[in-house]
Amino acid sequence: MVRPISFLKQNYMKLTPLIKRVGSLIIFVATVLMAYIACDGYLFNKYSEFSLNGDITTIGNDPIEGAIITVIGDRIRDDKVIAKSDSDGRFILKGEYKGDCSITIQIEHPKYKSEIRILTLSDYRINNPHNYILSPR
């Protein structure tokens, strides 16, 4: 039976290039991992599109035209996205976000009280219509 210490002493010169290669590979992987962490995964974490739609109505279910819908988020490509409700009270907001994203939705109209909601962007919440009811001032 060969003892590990004697094996290493006898084959040191043969193992040295292998040890250097493995060490270099470990250093390379660690460097790439640190670069990925430093850039917040930008190379692999691309922007995804989102589309929010819904209706803005009064308490009596009448559509509100001209309400301004503003979306603000820290991981949205543009700092904020703005849309306006049409004559049927409908709105469609489109934008791009990256990673886990929490957004603030603000609905304003001069004749109605403002509405503010915080929403986490996920496929389930994006695809569902967002309906808001505004009360008069």
Chimera marker file (.cmm) of the C-alpha trace (Angstrom):
<marker_set name="trace">
<marker id="1" x="0.000" y="0.000" z="0.000" r="1" g="1" b="0" radius="0.5"/>
<marker id="2" x="1.284" y="3.444" z="-0.963" r="1" g="1" b="0" radius="0.5"/>
<marker id="3" x="1.294" y="6.109" z="1.705" r="1" g="1" b="0" radius="0.5"/>
<marker id="4" x="-0.099" y="9.485" z="0.600" r="1" g="1" b="0" radius="0.5"/>
<marker id="5" x="2.922" y="11.452" z="1.830" r="1" g="1" b="0" radius="0.5"/>
<marker id="6" x="5.423" y="9.263" z="0.046" r="1" g="1" b="0" radius="0.5"/>
<marker id="7" x="3.265" y="9.355" z="-3.103" r="1" g="1" b="0" radius="0.5"/>
<marker id="8" x="3.296" y="13.158" z="-3.058" r="1" g="1" b="0" radius="0.5"/>
<marker id="9" x="7.060" y="13.275" z="-2.481" r="1" g="1" b="0" radius="0.5"/>
<marker id="10" x="7.691" y="10.937" z="-5.400" r="1" g="1" b="0" radius="0.5"/>
<marker id="11" x="5.236" y="12.604" z="-7.819" r="1" g="1" b="0" radius="0.5"/>
<marker id="12" x="5.603" y="16.243" z="-6.766" r="1" g="1" b="0" radius="0.5"/>
<marker id="13" x="7.021" y="17.377" z="-10.101" r="1" g="1" b="0" radius="0.5"/>
<marker id="14" x="4.254" y="15.608" z="-12.028" r="1" g="1" b="0" radius="0.5"/>
<marker id="15" x="1.478" y="17.103" z="-9.862" r="1" g="1" b="0" radius="0.5"/>
<marker id="16" x="2.754" y="20.705" z="-9.815" r="1" g="1" b="0" radius="0.5"/>
<marker id="17" x="1.298" y="21.704" z="-13.247" r="1" g="1" b="0" radius="0.5"/>
<marker id="18" x="-2.066" y="20.169" z="-12.301" r="1" g="1" b="0" radius="0.5"/>
<marker id="19" x="-2.131" y="22.040" z="-8.987" r="1" g="1" b="0" radius="0.5"/>
<marker id="20" x="-1.291" y="25.292" z="-10.797" r="1" g="1" b="0" radius="0.5"/>
<marker id="21" x="-4.084" y="24.745" z="-13.352" r="1" g="1" b="0" radius="0.5"/>
<marker id="22" x="-6.689" y="23.985" z="-10.688" r="1" g="1" b="0" radius="0.5"/>
<marker id="23" x="-5.563" y="26.998" z="-8.647" r="1" g="1" b="0" radius="0.5"/>
<marker id="24" x="-5.754" y="29.252" z="-11.714" r="1" g="1" b="0" radius="0.5"/>
<marker id="25" x="-9.233" y="27.953" z="-12.501" r="1" g="1" b="0" radius="0.5"/>
<marker id="26" x="-10.420" y="28.651" z="-8.951" r="1" g="1" b="0" radius="0.5"/>
<marker id="27" x="-9.020" y="32.201" z="-9.106" r="1" g="1" b="0" radius="0.5"/>
<marker id="28" x="-10.670" y="32.777" z="-12.506" r="1" g="1" b="0" radius="0.5"/>
<marker id="29" x="-14.086" y="31.562" z="-11.288" r="1" g="1" b="0" radius="0.5"/>
<marker id="30" x="-13.814" y="33.709" z="-8.146" r="1" g="1" b="0" radius="0.5"/>
<marker id="31" x="-12.941" y="36.782" z="-10.255" r="1" g="1" b="0" radius="0.5"/>
<marker id="32" x="-15.900" y="36.256" z="-12.596" r="1" g="1" b="0" radius="0.5"/>
<marker id="33" x="-18.227" y="35.754" z="-9.631" r="1" g="1" b="0" radius="0.5"/>
<marker id="34" x="-17.012" y="38.959" z="-7.950" r="1" g="1" b="0" radius="0.5"/>
<marker id="35" x="-17.450" y="40.910" z="-11.209" r="1" g="1" b="0" radius="0.5"/>
<marker id="36" x="-21.000" y="39.564" z="-11.559" r="1" g="1" b="0" radius="0.5"/>
<marker id="37" x="-21.851" y="40.601" z="-8.002" r="1" g="1" b="0" radius="0.5"/>
<marker id="38" x="-20.272" y="44.045" z="-8.497" r="1" g="1" b="0" radius="0.5"/>
<marker id="39" x="-22.371" y="44.801" z="-11.598" r="1" g="1" b="0" radius="0.5"/>
<marker id="40" x="-25.569" y="43.558" z="-9.897" r="1" g="1" b="0" radius="0.5"/>
<marker id="41" x="-26.004" y="40.824" z="-12.481" r="1" g="1" b="0" radius="0.5"/>
<marker id="42" x="-26.506" y="43.369" z="-15.263" r="1" g="1" b="0" radius="0.5"/>
<marker id="43" x="-25.070" y="41.113" z="-17.966" r="1" g="1" b="0" radius="0.5"/>
<marker id="44" x="-27.477" y="38.294" z="-17.233" r="1" g="1" b="0" radius="0.5"/>
<marker id="45" x="-30.385" y="40.131" z="-15.640" r="1" g="1" b="0" radius="0.5"/>
<marker id="46" x="-31.973" y="41.900" z="-18.595" r="1" g="1" b="0" radius="0.5"/>
<marker id="47" x="-34.990" y="44.175" z="-18.489" r="1" g="1" b="0" radius="0.5"/>
<marker id="48" x="-38.410" y="42.558" z="-18.796" r="1" g="1" b="0" radius="0.5"/>
<marker id="49" x="-41.469" y="44.274" z="-20.211" r="1" g="1" b="0" radius="0.5"/>
<marker id="50" x="-44.546" y="44.950" z="-18.136" r="1" g="1" b="0" radius="0.5"/>
<marker id="51" x="-47.991" y="46.134" z="-19.104" r="1" g="1" b="0" radius="0.5"/>
<marker id="52" x="-50.477" y="47.367" z="-16.531" r="1" g="1" b="0" radius="0.5"/>
<marker id="53" x="-54.054" y="47.990" z="-17.573" r="1" g="1" b="0" radius="0.5"/>
<marker id="54" x="-57.314" y="48.649" z="-15.839" r="1" g="1" b="0" radius="0.5"/>
<marker id="55" x="-60.224" y="51.002" z="-15.241" r="1" g="1" b="0" radius="0.5"/>
<marker id="56" x="-60.616" y="54.114" z="-13.144" r="1" g="1" b="0" radius="0.5"/>
<marker id="57" x="-64.168" y="54.735" z="-11.976" r="1" g="1" b="0" radius="0.5"/>
<marker id="58" x="-66.181" y="56.616" z="-9.384" r="1" g="1" b="0" radius="0.5"/>
<marker id="59" x="-67.947" y="54.976" z="-6.462" r="1" g="1" b="0" radius="0.5"/>
<marker id="60" x="-71.056" y="54.794" z="-8.693" r="1" g="1" b="0" radius="0.5"/>
<marker id="61" x="-69.018" y="52.872" z="-11.335" r="1" g="1" b="0" radius="0.5"/>
<marker id="62" x="-68.921" y="55.834" z="-13.775" r="1" g="1" b="0" radius="0.5"/>
<marker id="63" x="-65.683" y="56.042" z="-15.804" r="1" g="1" b="0" radius="0.5"/>
<marker id="64" x="-63.272" y="58.867" z="-15.020" r="1" g="1" b="0" radius="0.5"/>
<marker id="65" x="-61.665" y="60.459" z="-18.063" r="1" g="1" b="0" radius="0.5"/>
<marker id="66" x="-58.341" y="62.289" z="-17.854" r="1" g="1" b="0" radius="0.5"/>
<marker id="67" x="-56.963" y="60.716" z="-14.695" r="1" g="1" b="0" radius="0.5"/>
<marker id="68" x="-53.162" y="60.665" z="-14.699" r="1" g="1" b="0" radius="0.5"/>
<marker id="69" x="-51.577" y="57.362" z="-13.723" r="1" g="1" b="0" radius="0.5"/>
<marker id="70" x="-47.915" y="57.533" z="-12.701" r="1" g="1" b="0" radius="0.5"/>
<marker id="71" x="-45.721" y="54.526" z="-11.951" r="1" g="1" b="0" radius="0.5"/>
<marker id="72" x="-42.457" y="55.073" z="-10.083" r="1" g="1" b="0" radius="0.5"/>
<marker id="73" x="-39.960" y="52.317" z="-9.285" r="1" g="1" b="0" radius="0.5"/>
<marker id="74" x="-36.275" y="51.953" z="-8.508" r="1" g="1" b="0" radius="0.5"/>
<marker id="75" x="-35.701" y="49.173" z="-11.067" r="1" g="1" b="0" radius="0.5"/>
<marker id="76" x="-37.752" y="50.597" z="-13.930" r="1" g="1" b="0" radius="0.5"/>
<marker id="77" x="-35.757" y="51.522" z="-17.033" r="1" g="1" b="0" radius="0.5"/>
<marker id="78" x="-37.293" y="55.001" z="-17.133" r="1" g="1" b="0" radius="0.5"/>
<marker id="79" x="-37.590" y="56.609" z="-13.719" r="1" g="1" b="0" radius="0.5"/>
<marker id="80" x="-41.351" y="56.872" z="-14.134" r="1" g="1" b="0" radius="0.5"/>
<marker id="81" x="-44.034" y="55.859" z="-16.600" r="1" g="1" b="0" radius="0.5"/>
<marker id="82" x="-47.127" y="58.012" z="-17.144" r="1" g="1" b="0" radius="0.5"/>
<marker id="83" x="-50.490" y="57.258" z="-18.773" r="1" g="1" b="0" radius="0.5"/>
<marker id="84" x="-53.871" y="58.983" z="-18.984" r="1" g="1" b="0" radius="0.5"/>
<marker id="85" x="-57.286" y="57.349" z="-18.743" r="1" g="1" b="0" radius="0.5"/>
<marker id="86" x="-59.511" y="57.551" z="-21.832" r="1" g="1" b="0" radius="0.5"/>
<marker id="87" x="-63.228" y="58.398" z="-22.062" r="1" g="1" b="0" radius="0.5"/>
<marker id="88" x="-64.116" y="54.882" z="-20.839" r="1" g="1" b="0" radius="0.5"/>
<marker id="89" x="-61.815" y="55.271" z="-17.810" r="1" g="1" b="0" radius="0.5"/>
<marker id="90" x="-59.366" y="52.706" z="-19.196" r="1" g="1" b="0" radius="0.5"/>
<marker id="91" x="-55.600" y="53.004" z="-19.105" r="1" g="1" b="0" radius="0.5"/>
<marker id="92" x="-52.647" y="51.005" z="-20.401" r="1" g="1" b="0" radius="0.5"/>
<marker id="93" x="-49.158" y="51.514" z="-18.990" r="1" g="1" b="0" radius="0.5"/>
<marker id="94" x="-46.129" y="49.900" z="-20.608" r="1" g="1" b="0" radius="0.5"/>
<marker id="95" x="-42.555" y="49.901" z="-19.387" r="1" g="1" b="0" radius="0.5"/>
<marker id="96" x="-39.537" y="47.782" z="-18.549" r="1" g="1" b="0" radius="0.5"/>
<marker id="97" x="-38.227" y="46.583" z="-15.195" r="1" g="1" b="0" radius="0.5"/>
<marker id="98" x="-35.283" y="44.526" z="-13.952" r="1" g="1" b="0" radius="0.5"/>
<marker id="99" x="-35.275" y="41.868" z="-11.258" r="1" g="1" b="0" radius="0.5"/>
<marker id="100" x="-37.545" y="42.021" z="-8.249" r="1" g="1" b="0" radius="0.5"/>
<marker id="101" x="-39.299" y="45.329" z="-8.543" r="1" g="1" b="0" radius="0.5"/>
<marker id="102" x="-41.624" y="47.172" z="-6.226" r="1" g="1" b="0" radius="0.5"/>
<marker id="103" x="-43.478" y="50.076" z="-7.832" r="1" g="1" b="0" radius="0.5"/>
<marker id="104" x="-45.663" y="52.900" z="-6.599" r="1" g="1" b="0" radius="0.5"/>
<marker id="105" x="-48.816" y="53.617" z="-8.594" r="1" g="1" b="0" radius="0.5"/>
<marker id="106" x="-50.319" y="57.072" z="-8.156" r="1" g="1" b="0" radius="0.5"/>
<marker id="107" x="-53.658" y="58.096" z="-9.693" r="1" g="1" b="0" radius="0.5"/>
<marker id="108" x="-54.517" y="61.806" z="-9.753" r="1" g="1" b="0" radius="0.5"/>
<marker id="109" x="-57.464" y="63.816" z="-11.028" r="1" g="1" b="0" radius="0.5"/>
<marker id="110" x="-58.356" y="67.407" z="-10.083" r="1" g="1" b="0" radius="0.5"/>
<marker id="111" x="-61.936" y="66.507" z="-9.055" r="1" g="1" b="0" radius="0.5"/>
<marker id="112" x="-61.111" y="63.333" z="-7.094" r="1" g="1" b="0" radius="0.5"/>
<marker id="113" x="-58.925" y="62.283" z="-4.182" r="1" g="1" b="0" radius="0.5"/>
<marker id="114" x="-55.555" y="60.835" z="-5.178" r="1" g="1" b="0" radius="0.5"/>
<marker id="115" x="-54.983" y="57.113" z="-4.833" r="1" g="1" b="0" radius="0.5"/>
<marker id="116" x="-51.559" y="55.603" z="-4.096" r="1" g="1" b="0" radius="0.5"/>
<marker id="117" x="-50.766" y="51.885" z="-4.107" r="1" g="1" b="0" radius="0.5"/>
<marker id="118" x="-47.569" y="49.875" z="-3.883" r="1" g="1" b="0" radius="0.5"/>
<marker id="119" x="-47.302" y="46.822" z="-6.101" r="1" g="1" b="0" radius="0.5"/>
<marker id="120" x="-44.655" y="44.152" z="-6.591" r="1" g="1" b="0" radius="0.5"/>
<marker id="121" x="-44.212" y="43.302" z="-10.250" r="1" g="1" b="0" radius="0.5"/>
<marker id="122" x="-44.734" y="39.638" z="-10.966" r="1" g="1" b="0" radius="0.5"/>
<marker id="123" x="-46.366" y="37.832" z="-13.862" r="1" g="1" b="0" radius="0.5"/>
<marker id="124" x="-49.520" y="37.105" z="-11.861" r="1" g="1" b="0" radius="0.5"/>
<marker id="125" x="-50.120" y="40.712" z="-10.817" r="1" g="1" b="0" radius="0.5"/>
<marker id="126" x="-49.156" y="42.250" z="-14.174" r="1" g="1" b="0" radius="0.5"/>
<marker id="127" x="-51.596" y="40.222" z="-16.267" r="1" g="1" b="0" radius="0.5"/>
<marker id="128" x="-54.604" y="40.971" z="-14.062" r="1" g="1" b="0" radius="0.5"/>
<marker id="129" x="-56.540" y="44.211" z="-14.657" r="1" g="1" b="0" radius="0.5"/>
<marker id="130" x="-56.030" y="46.896" z="-12.033" r="1" g="1" b="0" radius="0.5"/>
<marker id="131" x="-59.252" y="48.709" z="-11.212" r="1" g="1" b="0" radius="0.5"/>
<marker id="132" x="-59.268" y="51.830" z="-9.071" r="1" g="1" b="0" radius="0.5"/>
<marker id="133" x="-62.241" y="53.637" z="-7.546" r="1" g="1" b="0" radius="0.5"/>
<marker id="134" x="-61.746" y="57.331" z="-6.795" r="1" g="1" b="0" radius="0.5"/>
<marker id="135" x="-63.929" y="59.285" z="-4.397" r="1" g="1" b="0" radius="0.5"/>
<marker id="136" x="-64.775" y="62.982" z="-4.913" r="1" g="1" b="0" radius="0.5"/>
<marker id="137" x="-62.825" y="65.665" z="-3.049" r="1" g="1" b="0" radius="0.5"/>
<link id1="1" id2="2" r="1" g="1" b="0" radius="0.2"/>
<link id1="2" id2="3" r="1" g="1" b="0" radius="0.2"/>
<link id1="3" id2="4" r="1" g="1" b="0" radius="0.2"/>
<link id1="4" id2="5" r="1" g="1" b="0" radius="0.2"/>
<link id1="5" id2="6" r="1" g="1" b="0" radius="0.2"/>
<link id1="6" id2="7" r="1" g="1" b="0" radius="0.2"/>
<link id1="7" id2="8" r="1" g="1" b="0" radius="0.2"/>
<link id1="8" id2="9" r="1" g="1" b="0" radius="0.2"/>
<link id1="9" id2="10" r="1" g="1" b="0" radius="0.2"/>
<link id1="10" id2="11" r="1" g="1" b="0" radius="0.2"/>
<link id1="11" id2="12" r="1" g="1" b="0" radius="0.2"/>
<link id1="12" id2="13" r="1" g="1" b="0" radius="0.2"/>
<link id1="13" id2="14" r="1" g="1" b="0" radius="0.2"/>
<link id1="14" id2="15" r="1" g="1" b="0" radius="0.2"/>
<link id1="15" id2="16" r="1" g="1" b="0" radius="0.2"/>
<link id1="16" id2="17" r="1" g="1" b="0" radius="0.2"/>
<link id1="17" id2="18" r="1" g="1" b="0" radius="0.2"/>
<link id1="18" id2="19" r="1" g="1" b="0" radius="0.2"/>
<link id1="19" id2="20" r="1" g="1" b="0" radius="0.2"/>
<link id1="20" id2="21" r="1" g="1" b="0" radius="0.2"/>
<link id1="21" id2="22" r="1" g="1" b="0" radius="0.2"/>
<link id1="22" id2="23" r="1" g="1" b="0" radius="0.2"/>
<link id1="23" id2="24" r="1" g="1" b="0" radius="0.2"/>
<link id1="24" id2="25" r="1" g="1" b="0" radius="0.2"/>
<link id1="25" id2="26" r="1" g="1" b="0" radius="0.2"/>
<link id1="26" id2="27" r="1" g="1" b="0" radius="0.2"/>
<link id1="27" id2="28" r="1" g="1" b="0" radius="0.2"/>
<link id1="28" id2="29" r="1" g="1" b="0" radius="0.2"/>
<link id1="29" id2="30" r="1" g="1" b="0" radius="0.2"/>
<link id1="30" id2="31" r="1" g="1" b="0" radius="0.2"/>
<link id1="31" id2="32" r="1" g="1" b="0" radius="0.2"/>
<link id1="32" id2="33" r="1" g="1" b="0" radius="0.2"/>
<link id1="33" id2="34" r="1" g="1" b="0" radius="0.2"/>
<link id1="34" id2="35" r="1" g="1" b="0" radius="0.2"/>
<link id1="35" id2="36" r="1" g="1" b="0" radius="0.2"/>
<link id1="36" id2="37" r="1" g="1" b="0" radius="0.2"/>
<link id1="37" id2="38" r="1" g="1" b="0" radius="0.2"/>
<link id1="38" id2="39" r="1" g="1" b="0" radius="0.2"/>
<link id1="39" id2="40" r="1" g="1" b="0" radius="0.2"/>
<link id1="40" id2="41" r="1" g="1" b="0" radius="0.2"/>
<link id1="41" id2="42" r="1" g="1" b="0" radius="0.2"/>
<link id1="42" id2="43" r="1" g="1" b="0" radius="0.2"/>
<link id1="43" id2="44" r="1" g="1" b="0" radius="0.2"/>
<link id1="44" id2="45" r="1" g="1" b="0" radius="0.2"/>
<link id1="45" id2="46" r="1" g="1" b="0" radius="0.2"/>
<link id1="46" id2="47" r="1" g="1" b="0" radius="0.2"/>
<link id1="47" id2="48" r="1" g="1" b="0" radius="0.2"/>
<link id1="48" id2="49" r="1" g="1" b="0" radius="0.2"/>
<link id1="49" id2="50" r="1" g="1" b="0" radius="0.2"/>
<link id1="50" id2="51" r="1" g="1" b="0" radius="0.2"/>
<link id1="51" id2="52" r="1" g="1" b="0" radius="0.2"/>
<link id1="52" id2="53" r="1" g="1" b="0" radius="0.2"/>
<link id1="53" id2="54" r="1" g="1" b="0" radius="0.2"/>
<link id1="54" id2="55" r="1" g="1" b="0" radius="0.2"/>
<link id1="55" id2="56" r="1" g="1" b="0" radius="0.2"/>
<link id1="56" id2="57" r="1" g="1" b="0" radius="0.2"/>
<link id1="57" id2="58" r="1" g="1" b="0" radius="0.2"/>
<link id1="58" id2="59" r="1" g="1" b="0" radius="0.2"/>
<link id1="59" id2="60" r="1" g="1" b="0" radius="0.2"/>
<link id1="60" id2="61" r="1" g="1" b="0" radius="0.2"/>
<link id1="61" id2="62" r="1" g="1" b="0" radius="0.2"/>
<link id1="62" id2="63" r="1" g="1" b="0" radius="0.2"/>
<link id1="63" id2="64" r="1" g="1" b="0" radius="0.2"/>
<link id1="64" id2="65" r="1" g="1" b="0" radius="0.2"/>
<link id1="65" id2="66" r="1" g="1" b="0" radius="0.2"/>
<link id1="66" id2="67" r="1" g="1" b="0" radius="0.2"/>
<link id1="67" id2="68" r="1" g="1" b="0" radius="0.2"/>
<link id1="68" id2="69" r="1" g="1" b="0" radius="0.2"/>
<link id1="69" id2="70" r="1" g="1" b="0" radius="0.2"/>
<link id1="70" id2="71" r="1" g="1" b="0" radius="0.2"/>
<link id1="71" id2="72" r="1" g="1" b="0" radius="0.2"/>
<link id1="72" id2="73" r="1" g="1" b="0" radius="0.2"/>
<link id1="73" id2="74" r="1" g="1" b="0" radius="0.2"/>
<link id1="74" id2="75" r="1" g="1" b="0" radius="0.2"/>
<link id1="75" id2="76" r="1" g="1" b="0" radius="0.2"/>
<link id1="76" id2="77" r="1" g="1" b="0" radius="0.2"/>
<link id1="77" id2="78" r="1" g="1" b="0" radius="0.2"/>
<link id1="78" id2="79" r="1" g="1" b="0" radius="0.2"/>
<link id1="79" id2="80" r="1" g="1" b="0" radius="0.2"/>
<link id1="80" id2="81" r="1" g="1" b="0" radius="0.2"/>
<link id1="81" id2="82" r="1" g="1" b="0" radius="0.2"/>
<link id1="82" id2="83" r="1" g="1" b="0" radius="0.2"/>
<link id1="83" id2="84" r="1" g="1" b="0" radius="0.2"/>
<link id1="84" id2="85" r="1" g="1" b="0" radius="0.2"/>
<link id1="85" id2="86" r="1" g="1" b="0" radius="0.2"/>
<link id1="86" id2="87" r="1" g="1" b="0" radius="0.2"/>
<link id1="87" id2="88" r="1" g="1" b="0" radius="0.2"/>
<link id1="88" id2="89" r="1" g="1" b="0" radius="0.2"/>
<link id1="89" id2="90" r="1" g="1" b="0" radius="0.2"/>
<link id1="90" id2="91" r="1" g="1" b="0" radius="0.2"/>
<link id1="91" id2="92" r="1" g="1" b="0" radius="0.2"/>
<link id1="92" id2="93" r="1" g="1" b="0" radius="0.2"/>
<link id1="93" id2="94" r="1" g="1" b="0" radius="0.2"/>
<link id1="94" id2="95" r="1" g="1" b="0" radius="0.2"/>
<link id1="95" id2="96" r="1" g="1" b="0" radius="0.2"/>
<link id1="96" id2="97" r="1" g="1" b="0" radius="0.2"/>
<link id1="97" id2="98" r="1" g="1" b="0" radius="0.2"/>
<link id1="98" id2="99" r="1" g="1" b="0" radius="0.2"/>
<link id1="99" id2="100" r="1" g="1" b="0" radius="0.2"/>
<link id1="100" id2="101" r="1" g="1" b="0" radius="0.2"/>
<link id1="101" id2="102" r="1" g="1" b="0" radius="0.2"/>
<link id1="102" id2="103" r="1" g="1" b="0" radius="0.2"/>
<link id1="103" id2="104" r="1" g="1" b="0" radius="0.2"/>
<link id1="104" id2="105" r="1" g="1" b="0" radius="0.2"/>
<link id1="105" id2="106" r="1" g="1" b="0" radius="0.2"/>
<link id1="106" id2="107" r="1" g="1" b="0" radius="0.2"/>
<link id1="107" id2="108" r="1" g="1" b="0" radius="0.2"/>
<link id1="108" id2="109" r="1" g="1" b="0" radius="0.2"/>
<link id1="109" id2="110" r="1" g="1" b="0" radius="0.2"/>
<link id1="110" id2="111" r="1" g="1" b="0" radius="0.2"/>
<link id1="111" id2="112" r="1" g="1" b="0" radius="0.2"/>
<link id1="112" id2="113" r="1" g="1" b="0" radius="0.2"/>
<link id1="113" id2="114" r="1" g="1" b="0" radius="0.2"/>
<link id1="114" id2="115" r="1" g="1" b="0" radius="0.2"/>
<link id1="115" id2="116" r="1" g="1" b="0" radius="0.2"/>
<link id1="116" id2="117" r="1" g="1" b="0" radius="0.2"/>
<link id1="117" id2="118" r="1" g="1" b="0" radius="0.2"/>
<link id1="118" id2="119" r="1" g="1" b="0" radius="0.2"/>
<link id1="119" id2="120" r="1" g="1" b="0" radius="0.2"/>
<link id1="120" id2="121" r="1" g="1" b="0" radius="0.2"/>
<link id1="121" id2="122" r="1" g="1" b="0" radius="0.2"/>
<link id1="122" id2="123" r="1" g="1" b="0" radius="0.2"/>
<link id1="123" id2="124" r="1" g="1" b="0" radius="0.2"/>
<link id1="124" id2="125" r="1" g="1" b="0" radius="0.2"/>
<link id1="125" id2="126" r="1" g="1" b="0" radius="0.2"/>
<link id1="126" id2="127" r="1" g="1" b="0" radius="0.2"/>
<link id1="127" id2="128" r="1" g="1" b="0" radius="0.2"/>
<link id1="128" id2="129" r="1" g="1" b="0" radius="0.2"/>
<link id1="129" id2="130" r="1" g="1" b="0" radius="0.2"/>
<link id1="130" id2="131" r="1" g="1" b="0" radius="0.2"/>
<link id1="131" id2="132" r="1" g="1" b="0" radius="0.2"/>
<link id1="132" id2="133" r="1" g="1" b="0" radius="0.2"/>
<link id1="133" id2="134" r="1" g="1" b="0" radius="0.2"/>
<link id1="134" id2="135" r="1" g="1" b="0" radius="0.2"/>
<link id1="135" id2="136" r="1" g="1" b="0" radius="0.2"/>
<link id1="136" id2="137" r="1" g="1" b="0" radius="0.2"/>
</marker_set>
